[in-house]
Amino acid sequence: MTPTYDVAVIGAGSAGLQAALTLGRMRRTVALLGTDRYRNDPAAAMHNFLGHDGTPPAALRTAARNDLDRYPTVETVESEVVDVAGSTGAFVVRTSTGAVVRARRVLLATGVADTLPEVPGLADLWGDVVAHCPYCHGFELADQPVGILGSDASVPLRAAMLERIASRTVVLTDGSDLDPSVRSDLDRMGVEVRTQPVAGVVRGRLGIDVELDGTPSVELGGLFVGPRWEQAAPFVHRLELDRSEQGAILVDAFGRTSRAGIFAAGDIAQAPGLPMPLASVLTAAAAGLVAAAACDRELAASDHGLLLPA
Ligand SMILES: Cc1cc2nc3c(=O)[nH]c(=O)nc-3n(C[C@H](O)[C@H](O)[C@H](O)COP(=O)(O)OP(=O)(O)OC[C@H]3O[C@@H](n4cnc5c(N)ncnc54)[C@H](O)[C@@H]3O)c2cc1C
């Protein structure tokens, strides 16, 4: 019989690594399971994380893994998880290699996967001059013309956020009509709108050239897009946890999901009062810490038949 870990932390990005650190410091036995795929893989530099602004994302993870070496109760398993079964106190985690990990609690930190709009050339520039988050990759485009690809109701706010960064903002609707209220907000803000279909994007003199049907290319420093995202790990769907309309796992302020014994943190999870997950490296790490601490307190209480304070 394999040993039963206190916690199986599934996912070794910033949420999972921080969760493992918090649990390791409390001498919890932890199996940290992950693969070598991370959401910010396409980006060469990570921004908006104190002390690490502009460093490669992999450098932070390497430093975090080095930190974990100090905690002998944390075991790292480089493996893809394909199934989680069982219940509080007796979860069974199965990996793609057929290995089985038993754990009293499960902390999910498997992240999300992005699907970009279907524009030729976009994927090649994703994480470089094509980005989705102005907080992460806006400042690098300061004083340059910046594009927003999209036509939905979020576009005016996005344009307003970029106002102090971009020298000029151009909304590219890729052939879609704008809702009249969206159009009037953009007109009022003086934002240029191009409604022609986008034929493709290529690396350009300023950063990126957007090729529009029948007109000269629009030369931009960078382009913001709104990718669709979904859970990166297929097994998460089978857990039947309560989810938001967008597909995020709903958690309480302590990272507890709707199923006893299962916690979630990072991009996969949405906390109360928020319209969406707060997707950044720092918020994922913070959520990992909170969920791990909640998990540890729950284990400590259950070991001695104590009631957790409300
Ligand atoms: C292009 C791009 C650039 C970004 N730039 C920034 C930035 O500059 N600053 C910033 O703060 N944020 C940035 N972000 C957002 C940031 O990447 C995420 O918010 C952050 O990575 C979330 O951390 P996480 O731990 O939840 O998920 P991830 O970092 O994606 O980690 C997920 C983990 O789960 C594992 N996993 C997935 N499926 C399985 C499975 N079946 N079995 C086992 N393990 C599994 C993966 O291997 C990985 O270890 C960027 C995002 C993108 C797309």
The ligand as an SDF file (V2000), in Angstrom:
LIG
                    3D

 53 58  0  0  0  0  0  0  0  0999 V2000
    0.9380   35.1070  -22.4550 C   0  0  0  0  0  0  0  0  0  0  0  0
    0.7130   35.3390  -20.9890 C   0  0  0  0  0  0  0  0  0  0  0  0
    1.5400   36.1990  -20.2890 C   0  0  0  0  0  0  0  0  0  0  0  0
    1.3170   36.4220  -18.9390 C   0  0  0  0  0  0  0  0  0  0  0  0
    2.1210   37.3210  -18.2960 N   0  0  0  0  0  0  0  0  0  0  0  0
    1.9260   37.5650  -16.9850 C   0  0  0  0  0  0  0  0  0  0  0  0
    2.7370   38.5180  -16.3100 C   0  0  0  0  0  0  0  0  0  0  0  0
    3.6070   39.1590  -16.8950 O   0  0  0  0  0  0  0  0  0  0  0  0
    2.4930   38.7250  -14.9900 N   0  0  0  0  0  0  0  0  0  0  0  0
    1.5230   38.0510  -14.3030 C   0  0  0  0  0  0  0  0  0  0  0  0
    1.3680   38.2610  -13.1010 O   0  0  0  0  0  0  0  0  0  0  0  0
    0.7310   37.1320  -14.9460 N   0  0  0  0  0  0  0  0  0  0  0  0
    0.9150   36.8800  -16.2520 C   0  0  0  0  0  0  0  0  0  0  0  0
    0.1300   35.9790  -16.8920 N   0  0  0  0  0  0  0  0  0  0  0  0
   -0.8870   35.2330  -16.1080 C   0  0  0  0  0  0  0  0  0  0  0  0
   -0.1900   34.0650  -15.3690 C   0  0  0  0  0  0  0  0  0  0  0  0
    0.4710   33.2580  -16.3060 O   0  0  0  0  0  0  0  0  0  0  0  0
   -1.1920   33.2320  -14.5900 C   0  0  0  0  0  0  0  0  0  0  0  0
   -2.0760   34.0560  -13.8530 O   0  0  0  0  0  0  0  0  0  0  0  0
   -0.4560   32.2860  -13.6200 C   0  0  0  0  0  0  0  0  0  0  0  0
    0.4670   31.5110  -14.3320 O   0  0  0  0  0  0  0  0  0  0  0  0
   -1.4390   31.3970  -12.8990 C   0  0  0  0  0  0  0  0  0  0  0  0
   -0.7430   30.4730  -12.1080 O   0  0  0  0  0  0  0  0  0  0  0  0
   -1.3530   29.0550  -11.8250 P   0  0  0  0  0  0  0  0  0  0  0  0
   -0.4330   28.4160  -10.8380 O   0  0  0  0  0  0  0  0  0  0  0  0
   -2.7950   29.1570  -11.5020 O   0  0  0  0  0  0  0  0  0  0  0  0
   -1.3010   28.2840  -13.2370 O   0  0  0  0  0  0  0  0  0  0  0  0
   -0.0620   27.8770  -14.1530 P   0  0  0  0  0  0  0  0  0  0  0  0
    1.1090   28.7540  -13.9090 O   0  0  0  0  0  0  0  0  0  0  0  0
   -0.5710   27.7860  -15.5450 O   0  0  0  0  0  0  0  0  0  0  0  0
    0.3410   26.4310  -13.6410 O   0  0  0  0  0  0  0  0  0  0  0  0
   -0.5340   25.3360  -13.8400 C   0  0  0  0  0  0  0  0  0  0  0  0
    0.1420   24.0910  -13.3270 C   0  0  0  0  0  0  0  0  0  0  0  0
   -0.7740   22.9990  -13.4130 O   0  0  0  0  0  0  0  0  0  0  0  0
   -0.1370   21.9050  -14.0450 C   0  0  0  0  0  0  0  0  0  0  0  0
   -1.1410   21.0290  -14.6590 N   0  0  0  0  0  0  0  0  0  0  0  0
   -2.0920   21.3200  -15.5840 C   0  0  0  0  0  0  0  0  0  0  0  0
   -2.7980   20.2170  -15.8720 N   0  0  0  0  0  0  0  0  0  0  0  0
   -2.2970   19.2280  -15.1070 C   0  0  0  0  0  0  0  0  0  0  0  0
   -2.5930   17.8490  -14.9380 C   0  0  0  0  0  0  0  0  0  0  0  0
   -3.5700   17.2260  -15.6210 N   0  0  0  0  0  0  0  0  0  0  0  0
   -1.8330   17.1170  -14.0690 N   0  0  0  0  0  0  0  0  0  0  0  0
   -0.8400   17.6970  -13.3580 C   0  0  0  0  0  0  0  0  0  0  0  0
   -0.5070   18.9920  -13.4620 N   0  0  0  0  0  0  0  0  0  0  0  0
   -1.2280   19.7420  -14.3360 C   0  0  0  0  0  0  0  0  0  0  0  0
    0.8380   22.5370  -15.0220 C   0  0  0  0  0  0  0  0  0  0  0  0
    1.8210   21.6120  -15.3770 O   0  0  0  0  0  0  0  0  0  0  0  0
    1.3720   23.6670  -14.1430 C   0  0  0  0  0  0  0  0  0  0  0  0
    2.3390   23.1460  -13.2690 O   0  0  0  0  0  0  0  0  0  0  0  0
    0.2920   35.7470  -18.2540 C   0  0  0  0  0  0  0  0  0  0  0  0
   -0.5330   34.8560  -18.9430 C   0  0  0  0  0  0  0  0  0  0  0  0
   -0.3440   34.6670  -20.3030 C   0  0  0  0  0  0  0  0  0  0  0  0
   -1.2470   33.7390  -21.0500 C   0  0  0  0  0  0  0  0  0  0  0  0
  1  2  1  0
  2  3  1  0
  2 52  2  0
  3  4  2  0
  4  5  1  0
  4 50  1  0
  5  6  2  0
  6  7  1  0
  6 13  1  0
  7  8  2  0
  7  9  1  0
  9 10  1  0
 10 11  2  0
 10 12  1  0
 12 13  2  0
 13 14  1  0
 14 15  1  0
 14 50  1  0
 15 16  1  0
 16 17  1  0
 16 18  1  0
 18 19  1  0
 18 20  1  0
 20 21  1  0
 20 22  1  0
 22 23  1  0
 23 24  1  0
 24 25  2  0
 24 26  1  0
 24 27  1  0
 27 28  1  0
 28 29  2  0
 28 30  1  0
 28 31  1  0
 31 32  1  0
 32 33  1  0
 33 34  1  0
 33 48  1  0
 34 35  1  0
 35 36  1  0
 35 46  1  0
 36 37  1  0
 36 45  1  0
 37 38  2  0
 38 39  1  0
 39 40  1  0
 39 45  2  0
 40 41  1  0
 40 42  2  0
 42 43  1  0
 43 44  2  0
 44 45  1  0
 46 47  1  0
 46 48  1  0
 48 49  1  0
 50 51  2  0
 51 52  1  0
 52 53  1  0
M  END
$$$$
